Amino acid sequence: MKKNSIFFCVLLFLAPSCKKFLEEHPNNLVNINNYYTTEADAIAAVNAIYAYLNSTSTGSTAGVYHSSFWVTAGLSSDELLTQEIGTPSLDQLANFTISTKNSTLQEIWTMHYKAITIANIAIGRIPGISMNASLRSRLVGEACFLRGLLYFNMVRMFGHIPLVLLENEPLTPTVAATDAVYDQILKDLQAAEAVLPDSYDPSNGRGRATKGAAMAIEAKVYLTLQKWQQAADKAMAVISSNQYPLWDNFADVFKLSSRGGKEAIFSVGFGDGGGSISFWEVGQFNVRLLPPELSEEGVQNAQGWQIPTQQLYDGFDADDQRRAVTFITTIHKKDGSTENIRPYIQKYWDSAAEPTGNGSANDFPVIRYADVLLMYAEASNELGHTTDAEIYINRIRKRARFDGTVYRNAVPDYNGLSQSDFRAAVLKERRMEFVAEGQRWFDLVRTQTLETLVPLAKPGVTPAAKNYLFPIPQSEIDLNKNLVQNKDY
């Protein structure tokens, strides 16, 4: 009682001086009711969705593509191993001993739904703002694209999930059938395709969604659903747009000067982003993937937490330019000697632009033109047009032969493959082309090869049928009894 009396006296003493300080002026406050009123508000609302793709300044710093997403897709496959100490969630992913309390999956779930929530608000509120009609349509289209992309990630990873589309939804939403989720994904992407531009002014738009990005993700949705004709048609629409040529040299794809370049269909920026959209933190590509031994060359904070499987490295032709660009196996020591090390991944490190590493300002490639070419090839083969499919996979293989000066006698063109052999060939090509780009688990699941291919790279590790989905985070089920855990977890 004595403490309460003293506290009350202090409040009485402060009250006169605090009254004016605490007085609110509604016109000076920003809230959801007075915020979505101007063109600037609309732009900021959509930029906020993009901001959740890289890094966030509240709670976990890990935005959707910061690291957990692509690390999970690599570890839960034949692509990556982990040697990061004190991260049982990553050990579980690499060994397919995944707990329903896996913290990495919880982060993926949380960040996706946070971004989806912001997209829902933008889609609901922006149409009511008095502003330039063309810009208003474009901004809503961007938000639809991002929501479709986010739900595409989530439905592939978790299966039956809540399909939350409005600003005001029940706190414990019911789950939707996967068909309903895919229908909404396609609806969002098609709405985006109808209004988004082919491109933007490079000085004011790098990283924003385009018509080509919407079509490319649509193609991947159809490929996932094994709707081969729609997948081929949509991929060909991107190809025929003539917006996205390949870089001649694979080494140029990941240079900092190539960010937002001709092959980038949709990427997530890190670092300064050239002032476009919203960026504050470098990516974790170099920290996670570069070998610690590079400290001999002046590189800082290279931890080498995630490493490629030896079988992945050994699967490359010795003269495949992608092997030289993707991996590092030699360290140049301070005394002038060299040291051979096991393969690590260096593809995101532009050593000329970022000689000390220490993070990365590189983009994360959500989808690039090489992916569209290989998607078209895969779909065309499934439609029985294997000869046509070979033309498009051979564009990728031709580039792999080019060392920056000459075409080497390596990675020969495919010719005369059977449909079955081409299936295996295109899956292998995707493995070599998209190392550490968050693709491999999705490819193995989509082609039903998870159980057969993972043990070849990780002896003693055999995924089960349940690993074609990840478990719903248990904490989400505890909060929402409408959620149903995936089978056998």
N, C-alpha and C positions, 0 to 999 in steps of 0.2 A: 504494500500500500504506500509505503514511503517513497519507493521509486516512482510509482505512478503519479504521486502528488508533485514530485520534483519535475517530472516530464511535463505535466500539465501546466505548471508555472512557467516553464521555458516556452511553451507554445503561446501562453498569454503574452509573454514579454515580446515574442517575435511577431505576433499577429499584426499589429499596426504597420510594421515595416514590410511585412510579407504580402499584405493585402494587395498593394499596388503591383508588386512584382508578379503575383500569381494571377492577376486579372487578365482574362483572355479577350482578345480582339478577333472575333470570328473571321474578319476579312483578311487577317494575316495568317490564318491557318490553312494548311493543305490537308484535305481528307478526300475520301472516295467520292463524296457528293459534289465537291466543287473542283475536283482535279480534272476530270475528263471533259474539258470545255473548249480547249483551244487546239490549234494545229500542232503547236509545240508539245502539248500534253499527249496527243496521239502518237507523235514520233517517239517521245520518251517512253510511252507505254510499250511500244514494240521493241525498242532498244533494250528494255528491261528483260524481255524474253531472251534475246541474244546473249545478254550478260550472264544468264544462268547456264549458258553452254560452256563457258570457259572457267571462270573463277568467280566466287562470290565473296563479299566482304563481311558477311554475317554467318555465324554458325560455322559449319564445315566450309573450308575454302574451295572444296572440290565441286566445280560445276559438272554438268553432264559429261563433257568430253575431256575434263581435266586429266584424269588418269584411270579411275576405277573401271570405267566402261571398257576401254580398249585393253586394259590389263586383264580383266576378267575374260574377254573373248579370246585372248591369247593363251592364258593359263589353262583354260578349260578346253584345251584342244591339244594338237600335236605340235604347237608352235613355240610356246614359252614354258620355261621353268622359273621358279622363284628361289632366291637365296637371301631374301629380305628377313632379317632377324626380328622376332617379336610380332609377326603378323600371321597368326594362325588362320585368319580368314583367307589369306592368299594361299597358304599351304593346302587348305581344304579344296580350293578351286583347282589347283594344279593336280591334286591327287584324286579328285572326285569323291571326297569324303565330306561333302558339303552339309553344314549344319543349318537348321532353320533360323539360327541366331547369327548367321554370318554377317559381320559388320559391313563388309564391302557391298554385298547385295542390298543391305539396308540403305546404304548411301545412294546406290543407284536408284532404288525405288523412291526415296525421299526427294532427290534432286529432280528426277523426271516429273514427279507430280507437282512439285513447286513451280517448275517452268510451265507445266500444263495449266496450272491455276492462273498464272499471269497471262497466258495466251487466251484463256477463256474470258477473262475480264476485258482484254483488248478487243476480242472479236465481238463481245457483247456491247461494249461502250462506244467504240470509235464510230460506228455508223450513225450515231446520234449527234456527232460533233459537226458544227457548221464550219466547213473548211473546203479547200480545193478538192473537188470530187474525184479527180484522177488519183491524187495522192492518197485520199481516204481509201479508195478501193485497193490501191497497192498495199497499203499498210495492213489492211484486213487480210489481204492475200498472203502477205509475209507471215502473219500470225497463224493463218490456217496451215501454211506449209510447215511451220515449226511444230504446231500441235500434231499434225499428221506424222511427221518424222519421229517425234517423241513417243507417240502411241505405237508406232511401228517397232521401235526398240523394245518397248515394254511388252507388247503382246507376243513377240517372238521369245522373249526371255522368260516370261511368267505365265503365259497362257490366259486363263480366265482372270480378268482384272476389272476393276471399276472403270466404266466409261463415263467420266465426268466432263460435261460439256458446257455447263452454265456457271455463272458467277455464284449463284446461290444454289447449292446442292445439299442433300442430307449429309450430316457429319459421318454417317456410316452407310455409304452408298452400297448398293448391291453390285454383284459382279455381272458382267455382260458375256454373252457367248462370243467366242473368238471371231465367228463370222460377222457379228455385229460390229466388233472393233475394226476388223478389216474393211467393212463397208464404210465406216466413218473415216478411216484413214484415206481411202480412195476419194471419198467425197471432199475431204479437206484438200488433198493434193490437186484434185481437178479444179476446185474453186481457185486455188492458187495459180495453177497453170493458166487459167482464163484471164487473169488480170496482171500477172507479173511481167516485167520487161525482160527482153533477151539479155540485157546488160545494163550497167550503170556507168556513170562518169567515174573513172578510176580514182579520182581524188575525193569522191564522196559516195561511197557505196561498196567498197571491198568487203566481202563477207556477207552481204545481204542475199537473200534468196532470189532466184531468177526463175523464169519460165523453164529453162533447161534443167535447173535443179529439181523442180517439181516433177518434170517428165522422167528424169533419171531415177528418182526415188519411186515413182509409180512403176517403172520397169522392174525395179527390184521387188516391189510388192507382188507384182504379177509373177515374177520368177519364183518367189517364195511359195506362192499359191499354186505353182505349176500350171499356170494359165499361159501356155507357151506362145500362142499367137499374139495375145495382148502384150506380153513381155517383149516379143520381137518387134511389134509395131511401135511400142513406145520408145524402145531403145533406138530404133531406126529413125524415129522423129528427132531424137537428140543428134544422131549422127548427121542427118540430112540438114539440120539447122546450120551447119558449118560454123558454129560458134566455138568449137572446142577441139583444136588439133592437139596431137601428142607433141611433147618435147622430143626433139631428135635424139637427145642423149638422156638416158635415165638419170644421170647425175644431176641434171638441171631441175628435176622435179622438186627436189627438197632444198634447193638453195633459198636463202631468205629473199633474194631478189626475185624469186619466182612466186612469192606469196600472192595469191589471187590471180595468178598467171593463166595462160591459155588452156592448160589442162585441168585447172581447178574448177569443178562444177559447183561444189559447195564445200567450204572449209570453215573451221572455227579458229579464229585468231587468238593469239596470245601475245604477251609483251605490249608494246605501245600501240600496235594495230594501225599505225600511221594516223592516229587521231580519229579513226572511223569507229562508230558504234561505242562500245564500252569495254575497256580493257584495263586491268591493273596488275596482273601477275603473269610471270612467264610460265610456260608449260613445264611439265616434268619429264619430257622425253629424255633429255641428256642426263638428268639426275638418276633416272631409273634404268637407263639402258647402257650408258657408256661405262667402260671398265675403270675401276679405281686406279689401275696402273697408269692411266693417262696423266696422273699428277706429275709423272716424269716429263711430260710435255707442257706443263703449265696449266692443265685443265683443272678447274676447281669443282668440288662437290659432285664428282662422278661416282656414284655408289654402285652401279651395276646390279641393282636389285633383281631385275628380270632379265633372263638370258635365253637365247634361242636353244632349242633342242639340237643336239649334234646331228640328228637325222635330218632336220630341216636344212642345216648348212651343207651337209653332204649331198643333198638332193640337187644342188645347183651344178651346172656345167662349170668347170674351172674358168672358162673364158666368158661366162655370162656376166655382162656388165652389172647386172643387178646384184650379183654376189659381191663384187668389189665395192659397190656403193652401199649396200645394206649392212655389211659386216666389217668388223675390224678384228684382225688377228695378229697384228704386229705393233709393238710399241717402240718408239725411238727414244732411247734413254739419254740422259744429260751428258753421259761420257762419250756419246757418239755411237754406242753399240745399239743393237736392236734386240728385242725380246719377243718371242712368239708366245701367244696366249691362246686360250680357248676362244671360240668366236663370241663376240658381243655385237650388239646392234648399234650402228652409228648413223643410220640413214637420215635422221632428223638433225644431225649436227653439221652445220655449215662452218667448217673449221676456219675458213678464211674470214667470215663475217663475225664469228663468235669464237675466237681462238681459246678463250678460257672456259668455254662451256658455261657452267654455273647457271643452269636453267636453259630455257630456249624461248626465243620469240617466234619460233616457227609456227605454222598453221597445222591444225589437225585435219587431215583430208577425210571428211565424211564420205564424199564420193567424188571421184575424178574420172576423166574421160576414158582411161584405160579400163575402168570397171564397166562402162557402158559397152565398149567393144566386146569385152568378154561375156557380158550378159547377152548381147545379141548373138554371139557365137553359140552360147549354150542353148538358148531358146531355139535358134535355127536348127541346130543338130537334133533337138528333141522333136522338131517338126518334120524330120526326115531329110533336111537339106544340109547334109554334112559337108558337101563340097563347098557350099556357100559359107558355112560356118568356119571352114579352114581359112578362108580369105581374111576373116576378122581376127582370129587368134594369131595368124601369122604376122599381122601388123605389130602385135605386141612382141612377138619373138624376133622380128627383124630389128626392132629397137634394142632388144637385149644383146644382139650381136655387135652393136656399135659401141666402140670404146672411146668415142669422142673424136677420133681421127679416121679410123678405118672400120670396116665391117669384118669381124673375125670369122674364122671358120668354126663356128659354134652355134648352138641353139638353132638347128636347121628347121626350115619350114615343115609343117605337117602336110602330107599329101596321101590321099587314099585311105584314111582311117575308117574303120567301121564305126557305127554309131556308138557302140559300147566303148570302144577304145577312145573315141573322142570325149566321152563323158569323163573318163579318168584323166585325159590329157588337159581338159579345161579346168578341172578341179586342181590339178597340180600347178597349172599356170597361174591360177589365182593365188595359190599358196606362195609362189615365188615373187609375184608382183606386189602383194599387199602385206608383207611382213609387218607386224606390229601396227596395223591400221584398223584393228577392231573388227576384222572380217572372219577370222578362221572358224570360231565356234559356230557362227551362223551358217557358214558354208557347209560344215560337216553335218550339222543338224538338218539343213535343207536337203542335202543329198543322202541322208540316212547312212552316213559312213562313220559316225562318231565311234561306235564300238570296235570297228575293224581297223581304223587308221591310227587312233591314239596309241594303242599298245605297241605299234611299230616304232614309235618315237619315245615312248615311256614304258619300257619293259616292266611288267608287274602292275601296271595301272590299266584297268579295264573299266571304262564307263558302263553304266547300266542303262536300261531303257528309260529310267526316271530322269537321267541326265540330259534328255532332250528338252527339258525345262529346268529352270532353277526353282528352288523353294520360295514360296511367299514368305517374306520376313515375319517371324513369329510375333514380333512386337506389333505389327500391323493387324494380325489376326486377333491379338489380345484386345486391341482397340476397336476392331470392327468384326463382330461375329458373323457378318454376312460373307466374309472372305473364307474360302475353302482351300486348305492346303493341297498342293499338287501331290499326285499319287506317289506313295512309297517314301515320302519324306516325313 
